[in-house]
Amino acid sequence: DVYKDPNCGCCNAWIDHANERGFTANPHNIGGLYEFKLSKGVSGSYQSCHTAISAEGYVFEGHIPAKFIHAFLAAPPANAIGLSVPAMPVGSPGMEYKNMFRPYQILQINADGSTEIFAQVNTLEESVE
């Protein structure tokens, strides 16, 4: 399930990315996204424009490439509640613009609120494959 603002086009593009790569992402347009994200353990500094919740209850915040979600779900790290790509980096899935790209990190969010780097995405190809 993907929770988002009804006017967000990049969220829809990310949903398409996820669906094309083996997920069934069901969108839900809701108000109060900031509070919803906080209730799921995603603090303000790690928020993006949409929040996906897996069937297992893991949180996937923002424009995370599907391959990293698959990797996380295949072997969830101990104490992790999910992943986040804070903000909306150019070149991440759903944020494609021409051939522009800005390297970004995928953060693992832990149950105690701490984060650590789960993956570093350095190229456009790594982001959309």
C-alpha positions in Angstrom: 0.0 0.0 0.0 1.3 3.4 -1.0 0.1 6.5 0.9 0.5 9.8 -1.0 -1.0 13.2 -1.8 -3.6 13.0 -4.6 -1.8 15.6 -6.7 1.6 14.0 -6.7 2.7 12.9 -10.2 6.1 11.6 -9.2 4.4 9.2 -6.7 2.4 7.7 -9.5 5.6 7.3 -11.6 7.3 5.5 -8.6 4.2 3.3 -8.3 4.6 2.4 -12.0 8.3 1.6 -11.4 7.4 -0.7 -8.5 4.6 -2.5 -10.3 6.8 -3.1 -13.3 9.4 -4.8 -11.1 7.2 -7.4 -9.3 5.3 -5.4 -6.7 1.5 -4.7 -6.5 1.5 -1.1 -5.3 -2.0 0.0 -4.3 -2.2 3.8 -4.0 -4.1 5.6 -1.3 -4.6 9.3 -1.4 -4.7 10.7 2.2 -4.4 13.9 4.1 -2.1 14.3 7.1 0.8 12.6 5.5 3.4 14.1 7.8 1.6 12.7 10.9 1.0 9.4 9.2 4.7 9.1 8.4 5.6 9.9 12.0 3.2 7.2 13.2 5.1 4.7 11.1 8.5 5.7 12.5 9.6 8.0 9.7 10.9 11.2 11.3 10.7 14.5 9.4 14.3 14.5 8.2 13.8 11.1 6.5 10.5 11.8 4.8 9.8 12.1 1.1 6.5 12.4 -0.8 5.0 8.9 -0.4 5.2 6.0 2.0 4.8 2.4 1.1 3.9 -0.2 3.7 4.6 -3.9 2.8 2.4 -6.8 3.7 4.9 -7.5 6.5 4.5 -4.0 7.9 7.9 -2.6 6.7 8.0 1.0 5.7 9.5 2.2 2.4 9.8 6.0 2.3 10.3 7.8 -1.0 11.8 7.0 -4.3 13.6 3.8 -3.4 14.6 1.6 -6.4 12.5 -1.6 -6.4 15.6 -3.8 -6.4 16.6 -2.5 -3.0 13.2 -3.2 -1.6 13.4 -6.7 -2.9 16.8 -7.1 -1.3 15.6 -5.8 2.0 12.5 -8.0 2.1 14.6 -11.1 1.2 16.7 -10.6 4.3 15.3 -7.9 6.6 18.1 -6.6 8.9 17.5 -7.1 12.6 15.8 -4.1 14.3 15.0 -2.4 10.9 11.5 -1.0 10.3 12.3 -0.1 6.6 14.1 2.1 4.2 14.1 5.7 3.2 15.3 7.9 0.4 14.9 11.3 2.0 13.7 14.2 -0.2 13.3 13.6 -3.9 16.7 13.1 -5.6 16.8 13.7 -9.4 17.3 10.4 -11.3 15.7 8.2 -8.6 12.7 6.1 -9.8 9.8 8.5 -10.4 12.1 11.5 -10.4 13.7 11.0 -13.8 14.4 14.2 -15.7 16.3 13.9 -19.0 19.5 12.1 -18.2 20.1 14.1 -15.0 21.2 12.2 -11.9 22.4 13.0 -8.4 23.9 10.2 -6.3 22.0 9.4 -3.2 21.9 7.0 -0.2 19.2 4.6 0.8 18.9 4.7 4.5 17.8 1.8 6.8 15.5 3.1 9.5 15.8 1.2 12.7 13.2 0.6 15.4 15.0 2.9 17.8 14.8 5.8 15.3 18.5 5.6 14.2 19.5 5.2 10.6 22.4 3.7 8.8 23.3 3.4 5.1 21.7 0.5 3.4 23.0 1.3 -0.1 24.7 4.0 -2.1 23.3 4.7 -5.6 26.0 6.3 -7.7 24.6 6.0 -11.3 21.3 6.4 -13.1 21.6 2.8 -14.2 21.8 1.6 -10.6 18.7 3.6 -9.8 16.3 2.3 -12.5 17.5 -1.2 -13.4 
